[in-house]
Amino acid sequence: MNTEEAQYRGIIIAIDTSLLRSAYAITHNADLVAFKTIHTKDGLEDRRDAWKTIRDEARRVERITHDQVGAIVIEDAWLGPNRQGSLNHARCIGHAEAFAIQSFPYALIERVMPQSYRALLCLPRKGKEPLMSYARTILDMAHSDRGYTTPSGWNEPLDQDSADAICIAYAAQKAYARALQDNPPA
């Protein structure tokens, strides 16, 4: 999605994680290059395998683009009334951060709340359909002729978790582009 505002150059990994699945989206220079939802039913060991899959895909993009991962953005947890569920979700996010630090020590690692990335993309605060619609628009605009796509091409199913990860990646892209416009490099 190359617009005038999208001027951030580099690789961004966006992660939406939970106890049952982890989704990621990878952008390079404002273009979506990979996304996938990985089901993690069997606990920490499955999540470690998911992190390895994300790391391997990001390193593949680094090799192809001759660029480095500049930022990893992880959806933060909302602490709801179910205390144990909130704690478990927070642990998943902690595991994602540990993975990010270990795998990409040179990258900026940030958490973002859902309402923050929705606001950056001018999407309503509630509802799943606006995120799905935005992600479908990105997929329609994405070009798979650059030699880097998801491992199975663009045949990955677009589920809610993948849509969230894609929206997180593009919100980060937009935020970093704005920051560069406000504070251009010397």
Backbone as ProteinMPNN parsed JSONL, in Angstrom:
{"seq_chain_A": "MNTEEAQYRGIIIAIDTSLLRSAYAITHNADLVAFKTIHTKDGLEDRRDAWKTIRDEARRVERITHDQVGAIVIEDAWLGPNRQGSLNHARCIGHAEAFAIQSFPYALIERVMPQSYRALLCLPRKGKEPLMSYARTILDMAHSDRGYTTPSGWNEPLDQDSADAICIAYAAQKAYARALQDNPPA", "coords_chain_A": {"N_chain_A": [[0.845, -1.162, 0.0], [1.39, 1.585, -1.113], [1.438, 4.807, -0.367], [1.456, 8.415, -0.278], [1.901, 9.034, 2.387], [3.042, 6.723, 3.449], [6.08, 6.247, 4.119], [7.949, 4.971, 5.594], [10.779, 2.96, 5.615], [11.676, -0.334, 5.509], [11.473, -3.44, 7.392], [8.646, -4.617, 9.047], [7.315, -6.513, 11.647], [4.263, -7.724, 12.68], [2.414, -8.937, 15.394], [-0.219, -10.881, 16.596], [-1.196, -12.426, 19.34], [-2.345, -15.262, 21.233], [-3.641, -17.699, 23.591], [-4.494, -19.856, 22.029], [-3.81, -19.421, 19.351], [-1.481, -17.822, 17.136], [-0.958, -15.033, 15.179], [0.694, -13.533, 12.42], [1.972, -10.749, 10.558], [3.965, -9.504, 7.972], [5.559, -6.686, 6.779], [7.236, -4.949, 4.166], [8.709, -2.004, 3.354], [6.142, -0.78, 3.26], [4.65, -2.658, 1.888], [2.7, -5.573, 2.023], [4.119, -8.624, 2.731], [4.019, -11.136, 3.875], [1.837, -13.265, 5.732], [0.114, -15.067, 8.297], [-1.818, -17.392, 10.245], [-1.134, -19.276, 13.058], [-1.968, -22.172, 14.686], [-1.953, -22.898, 18.117], [-2.449, -25.064, 20.065], [-1.41, -26.741, 22.058], [-0.037, -25.479, 24.153], [2.951, -23.993, 25.597], [5.113, -25.169, 24.147], [4.094, -25.434, 21.542], [3.715, -22.705, 21.024], [6.368, -21.853, 21.009], [7.211, -23.151, 18.688], [5.635, -21.742, 16.902], [6.754, -19.164, 17.154], [9.278, -19.717, 16.097], [8.586, -20.261, 13.449], [7.658, -17.72, 12.65], [10.023, -16.232, 13.007], [11.715, -17.539, 11.144], [10.393, -16.972, 8.736], [10.559, -14.164, 8.723], [13.327, -13.841, 8.584], [13.753, -14.931, 6.099], [12.534, -13.005, 4.511], [14.253, -10.894, 5.126], [16.62, -11.836, 3.888], [15.862, -11.866, 1.176], [15.164, -9.192, 0.674], [17.368, -7.783, 1.454], [17.384, -6.24, 3.728], [16.783, -5.218, 7.158], [14.835, -6.373, 9.983], [13.065, -3.834, 11.363], [11.179, -3.159, 13.25], [9.095, -4.686, 15.688], [5.844, -5.272, 16.383], [3.488, -5.831, 18.799], [0.275, -6.926, 19.623], [-1.285, -5.64, 22.445], [-2.572, -6.744, 25.653], [-5.871, -6.523, 26.828], [-7.0, -6.042, 30.01], [-9.426, -7.835, 31.318], [-12.517, -8.799, 33.024], [-12.13, -11.498, 33.569], [-9.795, -12.696, 35.348], [-7.806, -14.78, 35.367], [-7.738, -15.54, 32.655], [-6.877, -13.123, 31.53], [-4.315, -12.93, 32.691], [-3.096, -15.196, 31.567], [-3.125, -14.452, 28.859], [-1.468, -12.228, 29.003], [0.913, -13.527, 29.659], [1.39, -14.891, 27.258], [1.936, -12.724, 25.603], [4.238, -11.816, 26.83], [5.908, -13.994, 26.249], [6.042, -13.642, 23.49], [7.398, -11.196, 23.349], [9.851, -11.941, 24.523], [10.729, -13.767, 22.605], [11.026, -11.98, 20.465], [13.057, -10.241, 21.362], [15.16, -12.05, 21.633], [15.406, -13.102, 19.027], [15.595, -10.894, 17.267], [17.501, -8.743, 18.203], [18.232, -6.159, 17.525], [15.993, -4.793, 16.757], [13.248, -2.492, 17.158], [10.904, -2.932, 19.679], [7.542, -3.006, 20.307], [4.411, -2.579, 22.038], [0.958, -2.482, 21.243], [-2.25, -1.193, 21.788], [-5.508, -2.431, 20.906], [-7.458, -0.361, 20.386], [-5.8, 1.743, 19.764], [-4.419, 1.095, 17.35], [-6.602, 0.802, 15.689], [-7.611, 3.416, 15.691], [-5.52, 4.788, 14.39], [-5.845, 3.769, 11.842], [-8.247, 4.784, 11.196], [-10.539, 3.302, 11.848], [-13.582, 1.928, 13.226], [-13.979, 1.652, 16.821], [-15.028, -0.731, 17.734], [-16.082, -4.029, 16.714], [-15.579, -6.602, 14.309], [-15.72, -6.765, 11.547], [-14.881, -4.308, 10.213], [-12.06, -4.505, 10.453], [-11.555, -6.867, 9.04], [-12.426, -6.086, 6.496], [-10.622, -3.985, 5.924], [-8.213, -5.435, 5.906], [-8.733, -7.161, 3.755], [-8.749, -5.297, 1.686], [-6.049, -4.535, 1.697], [-4.904, -6.977, 0.931], [-5.969, -7.194, -1.635], [-4.58, -5.145, -2.851], [-1.983, -5.943, -2.593], [1.072, -7.049, -3.995], [2.162, -9.976, -5.411], [4.222, -10.503, -7.054], [6.841, -10.017, -6.476], [8.527, -11.942, -5.578], [8.568, -12.66, -2.931], [6.416, -14.058, -0.751], [3.803, -15.41, 1.325], [4.529, -18.68, 2.709], [2.829, -20.475, 1.351], [2.084, -19.031, -0.834], [-0.363, -16.591, -1.847], [-2.488, -17.907, -0.846], [-3.185, -18.192, 1.755], [-5.642, -18.455, 4.257], [-7.746, -15.757, 5.108], [-8.282, -15.047, 8.204], [-9.749, -13.861, 11.313], [-7.629, -13.389, 13.112], [-5.347, -13.146, 11.464], [-6.174, -10.923, 10.011], [-6.207, -9.004, 12.047], [-3.433, -8.91, 12.619], [-2.433, -7.939, 10.174], [-3.648, -5.407, 10.128], [-2.436, -4.279, 12.393], [0.224, -4.183, 11.514], [0.033, -2.32, 9.375], [-0.909, -0.082, 10.728], [1.297, 0.454, 12.35], [3.135, 1.001, 10.339], [2.027, 3.366, 9.357], [2.2, 5.005, 11.654], [4.998, 5.146, 12.061], [5.758, 6.352, 9.689], [4.544, 8.854, 9.98], [5.98, 9.759, 12.199], [8.511, 9.988, 11.052], [8.005, 12.034, 9.229], [7.459, 14.128, 10.965], [9.856, 14.303, 12.339], [12.345, 14.425, 10.552], [15.181, 12.49, 9.355], [18.537, 13.551, 10.017]], "CA_chain_A": [[0.0, 0.0, 0.0], [2.289, 2.729, -1.225], [0.783, 6.104, -0.437], [2.403, 9.476, 0.043], [2.203, 9.003, 3.806], [3.79, 5.517, 3.796], [7.458, 6.468, 3.731], [8.86, 4.192, 6.429], [11.473, 1.961, 4.803], [12.185, -1.423, 6.333], [10.614, -4.588, 7.663], [7.87, -4.592, 10.281], [6.588, -7.739, 11.986], [3.143, -7.494, 13.594], [2.013, -10.21, 16.003], [-1.43, -10.955, 17.41], [-1.004, -13.722, 19.98], [-3.266, -15.697, 22.28], [-3.339, -19.057, 24.025], [-4.835, -20.862, 21.025], [-3.228, -19.168, 18.037], [-0.663, -16.626, 16.946], [-0.971, -14.582, 13.789], [1.708, -12.524, 12.127], [2.003, -10.109, 9.248], [5.259, -8.874, 7.737], [5.567, -5.712, 5.689], [8.527, -4.383, 3.76], [8.481, -0.744, 2.629], [4.698, -0.568, 3.139], [4.0, -3.729, 1.13], [2.501, -6.815, 2.75], [4.886, -9.691, 2.079], [3.701, -12.435, 4.464], [0.926, -13.305, 6.875], [-0.356, -16.421, 8.579], [-2.261, -17.72, 11.596], [-0.596, -20.567, 13.489], [-2.728, -22.671, 15.829], [-1.055, -23.314, 19.188], [-3.348, -25.692, 21.031], [-0.758, -27.539, 23.091], [0.714, -24.736, 25.133], [4.188, -23.264, 25.357], [5.934, -25.787, 23.105], [3.503, -25.014, 20.266], [3.999, -21.289, 20.819], [7.773, -21.759, 20.598], [7.253, -23.51, 17.267], [5.05, -20.611, 16.164], [7.763, -18.095, 17.111], [10.321, -20.132, 15.144], [8.028, -20.067, 12.11], [7.664, -16.278, 12.388], [11.431, -15.835, 12.867], [12.237, -18.054, 9.875], [9.772, -16.216, 7.638], [11.138, -12.816, 8.732], [14.715, -13.931, 8.095], [13.653, -15.15, 4.645], [12.261, -11.679, 3.93], [15.505, -10.133, 5.245], [17.553, -12.295, 2.843], [15.376, -11.481, -0.15], [15.113, -7.734, 0.52], [18.639, -7.206, 1.91], [17.001, -5.252, 4.723], [16.637, -5.811, 8.478], [13.618, -6.096, 10.726], [13.233, -2.585, 12.088], [10.232, -3.062, 14.354], [8.167, -5.78, 15.976], [4.719, -4.663, 17.082], [2.678, -6.899, 19.377], [-0.989, -6.447, 20.184], [-1.279, -5.715, 23.899], [-3.741, -7.38, 26.263], [-6.828, -5.763, 27.614], [-7.27, -6.787, 31.232], [-10.864, -7.893, 31.51], [-12.994, -9.323, 34.3], [-11.608, -12.846, 33.777], [-8.415, -12.445, 35.766], [-6.898, -15.842, 34.926], [-7.601, -15.416, 31.207], [-6.036, -11.954, 31.27], [-2.937, -13.279, 33.049], [-2.578, -16.125, 30.555], [-2.876, -13.681, 27.644], [-0.277, -11.418, 29.274], [2.066, -14.436, 29.541], [1.63, -15.112, 25.816], [2.573, -11.511, 25.096], [5.599, -11.862, 27.367], [6.656, -14.957, 25.439], [6.288, -13.015, 22.187], [8.457, -10.203, 23.534], [11.115, -12.662, 24.732], [11.107, -14.257, 21.283], [11.458, -10.846, 19.642], [14.358, -9.787, 21.861], [16.162, -13.07, 21.328], [15.558, -13.315, 17.583], [15.909, -9.647, 16.565], [17.909, -7.819, 19.271], [18.438, -4.821, 16.96], [14.703, -4.229, 16.349], [12.386, -1.809, 18.106], [9.798, -3.813, 20.06], [6.479, -2.192, 20.887], [3.063, -3.116, 22.216], [-0.074, -1.524, 20.817], [-3.607, -1.569, 22.181], [-6.394, -2.468, 19.731], [-8.09, 0.927, 20.067], [-4.787, 2.644, 19.194], [-4.181, 0.842, 15.926], [-7.845, 1.093, 14.975], [-7.694, 4.874, 15.516], [-4.554, 5.171, 13.349], [-6.382, 3.365, 10.535], [-9.582, 5.396, 11.089], [-11.537, 2.236, 11.911], [-14.374, 2.011, 14.457], [-13.364, 1.013, 17.991], [-15.583, -2.062, 17.976], [-16.517, -4.795, 15.558], [-14.531, -7.335, 13.592], [-15.845, -6.602, 10.094], [-14.016, -3.249, 9.651], [-10.694, -5.015, 10.34], [-11.534, -7.823, 7.927], [-12.562, -5.318, 5.26], [-9.354, -3.292, 5.693], [-7.214, -6.448, 5.538], [-9.042, -7.604, 2.381], [-8.289, -4.231, 0.791], [-4.59, -4.67, 1.629], [-4.605, -8.162, 0.121], [-6.289, -6.879, -3.029], [-3.552, -4.244, -3.364], [-0.651, -6.541, -2.442], [1.646, -7.619, -5.209], [2.925, -11.185, -5.098], [5.184, -10.729, -8.134], [8.16, -9.57, -6.049], [9.359, -13.071, -5.201], [8.42, -13.025, -1.523], [5.031, -14.139, -0.3], [3.671, -16.4, 2.378], [5.046, -19.958, 2.227], [1.915, -21.11, 0.392], [1.598, -18.008, -1.752], [-1.432, -15.778, -1.27], [-3.616, -18.785, -0.581], [-3.46, -18.25, 3.185], [-6.986, -17.966, 4.547], [-7.79, -14.527, 5.902], [-9.15, -15.176, 9.366], [-9.761, -12.664, 12.144], [-6.314, -13.155, 13.699], [-4.486, -12.617, 10.4], [-6.64, -9.565, 9.716], [-5.701, -8.149, 13.124], [-1.985, -8.729, 12.433], [-2.242, -7.065, 9.007], [-4.005, -4.048, 10.543], [-1.385, -3.813, 13.306], [1.399, -3.847, 10.692], [-0.194, -1.09, 8.619], [-0.974, 1.025, 11.678], [2.694, 0.749, 12.704], [3.698, 1.636, 9.154], [1.506, 4.731, 9.324], [2.751, 5.743, 12.795], [6.423, 5.403, 11.827], [5.846, 7.331, 8.601], [4.227, 10.164, 10.571], [7.111, 10.149, 13.05], [9.584, 10.429, 10.155], [7.628, 13.333, 8.671], [7.587, 15.136, 12.027], [11.267, 14.361, 12.739], [13.128, 13.83, 9.469], [16.565, 12.197, 9.705], [19.471, 14.652, 9.719]], "C_chain_A": [[0.892, 1.226, 0.0], [1.482, 3.998, -1.414], [1.828, 7.146, -0.114], [2.827, 9.405, 1.503], [3.108, 7.824, 4.178], [5.224, 5.636, 3.307], [8.443, 5.696, 4.593], [9.463, 3.083, 5.574], [12.013, 0.888, 5.742], [11.134, -2.492, 6.551], [9.945, -4.406, 9.021], [7.206, -5.952, 10.441], [5.494, -7.348, 12.969], [2.662, -8.848, 14.095], [0.752, -10.008, 16.831], [-1.402, -12.342, 18.035], [-2.066, -13.991, 21.038], [-2.88, -17.12, 22.674], [-3.528, -20.08, 22.905], [-4.224, -20.641, 19.657], [-2.411, -17.888, 18.059], [-0.697, -16.288, 15.47], [0.126, -13.546, 13.616], [1.475, -11.961, 10.742], [3.355, -9.424, 9.143], [5.118, -7.931, 6.562], [7.002, -5.293, 5.412], [8.229, -3.16, 2.904], [7.011, -0.546, 2.285], [3.99, -1.584, 2.254], [3.875, -4.958, 2.011], [3.245, -7.919, 2.015], [4.593, -11.065, 2.668], [2.676, -12.256, 5.575], [0.459, -14.739, 7.066], [-0.873, -16.487, 10.007], [-1.779, -19.125, 11.904], [-1.363, -20.993, 14.732], [-1.775, -23.278, 16.852], [-1.869, -23.925, 20.323], [-2.631, -26.293, 22.233], [0.201, -26.768, 23.976], [2.019, -24.148, 24.655], [5.028, -23.861, 24.232], [5.41, -25.426, 21.712], [3.789, -23.546, 19.989], [5.456, -21.082, 20.419], [7.923, -22.113, 19.127], [6.681, -22.388, 16.41], [6.065, -19.482, 16.049], [8.867, -18.443, 16.119], [9.848, -19.948, 13.714], [8.063, -18.589, 11.728], [9.096, -15.805, 12.151], [11.99, -16.28, 11.516], [11.672, -17.294, 8.687], [10.368, -14.809, 7.563], [12.58, -12.841, 8.215], [14.748, -14.189, 6.586], [13.404, -13.813, 3.943], [13.52, -10.812, 4.017], [16.49, -10.529, 4.141], [17.138, -11.8, 1.463], [15.486, -9.971, -0.363], [16.429, -7.044, 0.858], [18.389, -6.06, 2.891], [16.877, -5.965, 6.055], [15.271, -5.502, 9.057], [13.873, -4.85, 11.556], [12.333, -2.482, 13.299], [9.399, -4.33, 14.456], [7.078, -5.18, 16.85], [3.768, -5.777, 17.506], [1.404, -6.302, 19.955], [-0.982, -6.681, 21.689], [-2.593, -6.296, 24.407], [-4.599, -6.362, 26.979], [-7.145, -6.602, 28.833], [-8.76, -6.717, 31.53], [-11.236, -8.495, 32.851], [-12.49, -10.741, 34.598], [-10.114, -12.736, 34.075], [-7.443, -13.503, 35.254], [-6.681, -15.783, 33.413], [-6.711, -14.243, 30.824], [-4.574, -12.241, 31.584], [-2.315, -14.219, 32.02], [-2.256, -15.395, 29.252], [-1.625, -12.818, 27.812], [0.992, -12.279, 29.201], [2.408, -14.7, 28.074], [2.351, -13.905, 25.214], [4.017, -11.439, 25.597], [6.475, -12.841, 26.604], [6.988, -14.365, 24.072], [7.401, -11.978, 22.286], [9.814, -10.872, 23.735], [11.636, -13.215, 23.409], [11.692, -13.127, 20.438], [12.845, -10.37, 20.06], [15.456, -10.764, 21.487], [16.438, -13.181, 19.835], [16.04, -12.076, 16.836], [16.327, -8.584, 17.582], [18.09, -6.376, 18.806], [17.131, -4.119, 16.621], [14.014, -3.508, 17.504], [11.221, -2.744, 18.409], [8.774, -2.971, 20.794], [5.217, -3.008, 21.077], [2.076, -2.042, 21.783], [-1.439, -2.068, 21.236], [-4.503, -1.552, 20.936], [-7.013, -1.121, 19.383], [-7.096, 1.898, 19.447], [-4.577, 2.367, 17.717], [-5.439, 1.041, 15.107], [-7.961, 2.598, 14.699], [-6.737, 5.346, 14.428], [-5.064, 4.853, 11.95], [-7.774, 3.935, 10.282], [-10.687, 4.343, 11.027], [-12.323, 2.378, 13.213], [-13.715, 1.229, 15.593], [-13.847, -0.409, 18.213], [-15.966, -2.711, 16.666], [-15.353, -5.41, 14.807], [-14.559, -7.074, 12.087], [-15.002, -5.461, 9.534], [-12.561, -3.704, 9.493], [-10.571, -5.985, 9.168], [-11.585, -7.09, 6.592], [-11.255, -4.599, 4.921], [-8.286, -4.285, 5.231], [-7.47, -6.971, 4.123], [-8.579, -6.566, 1.357], [-6.78, -4.31, 0.61], [-4.223, -5.853, 0.734], [-4.897, -7.92, -1.352], [-5.203, -6.012, -3.666], [-2.16, -4.875, -3.363], [-0.191, -7.173, -3.749], [2.483, -8.838, -4.837], [3.989, -11.449, -6.159], [6.604, -10.308, -7.736], [9.051, -10.715, -5.596], [9.327, -13.403, -3.727], [6.953, -12.932, -1.132], [4.989, -15.138, 0.846], [4.147, -17.747, 1.831], [4.131, -20.662, 1.225], [1.344, -20.084, -0.581], [0.533, -17.172, -1.078], [-2.67, -16.61, -1.009], [-3.907, -18.938, 0.903], [-4.884, -17.754, 3.414], [-6.91, -16.707, 5.402], [-8.797, -14.739, 7.023], [-9.011, -13.922, 10.219], [-8.375, -12.36, 12.714], [-5.334, -12.595, 12.668], [-4.874, -11.188, 10.052], [-6.148, -8.593, 10.781], [-4.216, -7.868, 12.924], [-1.696, -7.793, 11.252], [-2.557, -5.615, 9.391], [-2.965, -3.47, 11.495], [-0.163, -3.381, 12.497], [1.201, -2.532, 9.954], [-0.376, 0.123, 9.519], [0.432, 1.433, 12.105], [3.372, 1.48, 11.553], [3.306, 3.114, 9.112], [2.11, 5.578, 10.453], [4.218, 6.084, 12.565], [6.616, 6.412, 10.699], [5.554, 8.739, 9.121], [5.388, 10.666, 11.43], [8.289, 10.638, 12.19], [9.272, 11.781, 9.542], [7.811, 14.441, 9.7], [9.045, 15.359, 12.44], [12.141, 13.748, 11.664], [14.576, 13.57, 9.903], [17.478, 13.334, 9.263], [20.266, 14.394, 8.473]], "O_chain_A": [[1.11, 1.832, 1.049], [0.914, 4.237, -2.479], [2.949, 6.817, 0.275], [3.981, 9.683, 1.828], [3.871, 7.924, 5.139], [5.552, 5.18, 2.211], [9.649, 5.755, 4.354], [8.742, 2.356, 4.891], [12.744, 1.202, 6.682], [10.049, -2.452, 5.97], [10.599, -4.084, 10.013], [6.612, -6.481, 9.501], [5.771, -6.708, 13.984], [2.518, -9.791, 13.317], [0.664, -9.094, 17.652], [-1.57, -13.337, 17.33], [-2.608, -13.071, 21.65], [-1.912, -17.675, 22.155], [-2.796, -21.067, 22.842], [-4.127, -21.584, 18.871], [-2.622, -17.0, 18.885], [-0.49, -17.151, 14.617], [0.444, -12.788, 14.532], [0.87, -12.595, 9.877], [3.835, -8.832, 10.109], [4.629, -8.304, 5.495], [7.856, -5.285, 6.299], [7.582, -3.261, 1.861], [6.673, -0.188, 1.157], [2.827, -1.381, 1.904], [4.835, -5.348, 2.674], [3.032, -8.13, 0.821], [4.887, -12.074, 2.027], [2.651, -11.236, 6.263], [0.416, -15.525, 6.119], [-0.427, -15.736, 10.874], [-1.984, -20.05, 11.119], [-1.404, -20.261, 15.72], [-0.899, -24.071, 16.505], [-1.96, -23.355, 21.41], [-3.199, -26.345, 23.323], [1.156, -27.342, 24.499], [2.188, -23.842, 23.474], [5.601, -23.116, 23.437], [6.194, -25.145, 20.806], [4.074, -23.174, 18.85], [5.752, -20.23, 19.58], [8.669, -21.459, 18.4], [7.183, -22.116, 15.32], [6.228, -18.902, 14.976], [9.342, -17.576, 15.385], [10.621, -19.523, 12.855], [8.451, -18.243, 10.612], [9.357, -15.063, 11.204], [12.654, -15.506, 10.825], [12.395, -17.004, 7.734], [10.651, -14.313, 6.473], [12.991, -11.942, 7.482], [15.649, -13.727, 5.886], [13.998, -13.532, 2.902], [13.823, -10.073, 3.08], [17.121, -9.666, 3.531], [17.978, -11.364, 0.676], [15.855, -9.52, -1.448], [16.595, -5.856, 0.582], [19.092, -5.049, 2.882], [16.865, -7.195, 6.092], [14.627, -4.519, 8.689], [14.8, -4.82, 12.365], [12.667, -1.803, 14.27], [9.05, -4.954, 13.454], [7.353, -4.646, 17.925], [3.303, -6.562, 16.68], [1.44, -5.308, 20.68], [-0.705, -7.788, 22.152], [-3.591, -6.336, 23.689], [-4.099, -5.459, 27.649], [-7.524, -7.766, 28.698], [-9.282, -5.68, 31.939], [-10.38, -8.683, 33.716], [-12.432, -11.139, 35.761], [-9.285, -12.688, 33.166], [-6.369, -13.163, 34.758], [-5.556, -15.958, 32.943], [-5.892, -14.347, 29.911], [-3.688, -11.841, 30.829], [-1.153, -14.062, 31.646], [-1.242, -15.677, 28.612], [-0.823, -12.689, 26.888], [2.03, -11.811, 28.733], [3.58, -14.727, 27.698], [3.269, -14.061, 24.409], [4.913, -11.041, 24.852], [7.644, -12.56, 26.338], [8.088, -14.564, 23.557], [8.253, -11.894, 21.402], [10.816, -10.421, 23.18], [12.832, -13.142, 23.123], [12.72, -13.295, 19.781], [13.705, -10.125, 19.214], [16.546, -10.365, 21.075], [17.589, -13.337, 19.427], [16.807, -12.188, 15.879], [15.591, -7.624, 17.804], [18.098, -5.463, 19.632], [17.153, -2.951, 16.231], [14.177, -3.869, 18.669], [10.614, -3.292, 17.489], [9.091, -2.305, 21.78], [4.979, -3.993, 20.378], [2.329, -0.848, 21.938], [-1.735, -3.25, 21.058], [-4.285, -0.757, 20.021], [-7.088, -0.767, 18.207], [-7.49, 2.783, 18.687], [-4.558, 3.296, 16.909], [-5.355, 1.414, 13.937], [-8.361, 3.004, 13.608], [-7.092, 6.21, 13.627], [-4.763, 5.564, 10.992], [-8.409, 3.613, 9.277], [-11.641, 4.469, 10.26], [-11.794, 2.892, 14.199], [-12.985, 0.267, 15.355], [-13.141, -1.212, 18.823], [-16.15, -2.044, 15.648], [-14.282, -4.815, 14.688], [-13.523, -7.157, 11.427], [-14.439, -5.623, 8.452], [-11.899, -3.339, 8.521], [-9.609, -5.932, 8.402], [-10.861, -7.442, 5.661], [-10.828, -4.6, 3.767], [-7.547, -4.016, 4.285], [-6.523, -7.201, 3.371], [-8.078, -6.92, 0.29], [-6.281, -4.168, -0.506], [-3.34, -5.745, -0.117], [-4.16, -8.387, -2.22], [-4.932, -6.122, -4.862], [-1.26, -4.397, -4.054], [-0.98, -7.752, -4.495], [3.411, -8.734, -4.035], [4.598, -12.519, -6.162], [7.484, -10.252, -8.595], [10.214, -10.492, -5.263], [9.996, -14.344, -3.301], [6.342, -11.864, -1.18], [6.023, -15.646, 1.279], [4.167, -17.94, 0.615], [4.615, -21.37, 0.342], [0.239, -20.26, -1.093], [0.527, -17.055, 0.148], [-3.779, -16.08, -0.955], [-4.776, -19.722, 1.284], [-5.292, -16.748, 2.834], [-6.091, -16.62, 6.317], [-10.006, -14.627, 6.82], [-8.241, -13.021, 9.883], [-7.985, -11.195, 12.791], [-4.577, -11.673, 12.968], [-4.011, -10.341, 9.825], [-5.721, -7.484, 10.461], [-3.779, -6.723, 13.044], [-0.804, -6.948, 11.336], [-1.82, -4.701, 9.022], [-2.647, -2.284, 11.41], [0.419, -2.33, 12.765], [2.115, -1.708, 9.912], [-0.037, 1.239, 9.127], [0.729, 2.623, 12.212], [4.093, 2.456, 11.762], [4.137, 3.988, 8.867], [2.486, 6.73, 10.235], [4.639, 7.206, 12.848], [7.532, 7.232, 10.747], [6.232, 9.697, 8.751], [5.734, 11.847, 11.394], [8.978, 11.589, 12.559], [10.175, 12.596, 9.351], [8.253, 15.542, 9.374], [9.424, 16.46, 12.839], [12.638, 12.637, 11.849], [15.135, 14.317, 10.706], [17.221, 13.996, 8.258], [21.092, 15.22, 8.086]]}, "name": "protein", "num_of_chains": 1, "seq": "MNTEEAQYRGIIIAIDTSLLRSAYAITHNADLVAFKTIHTKDGLEDRRDAWKTIRDEARRVERITHDQVGAIVIEDAWLGPNRQGSLNHARCIGHAEAFAIQSFPYALIERVMPQSYRALLCLPRKGKEPLMSYARTILDMAHSDRGYTTPSGWNEPLDQDSADAICIAYAAQKAYARALQDNPPA"}
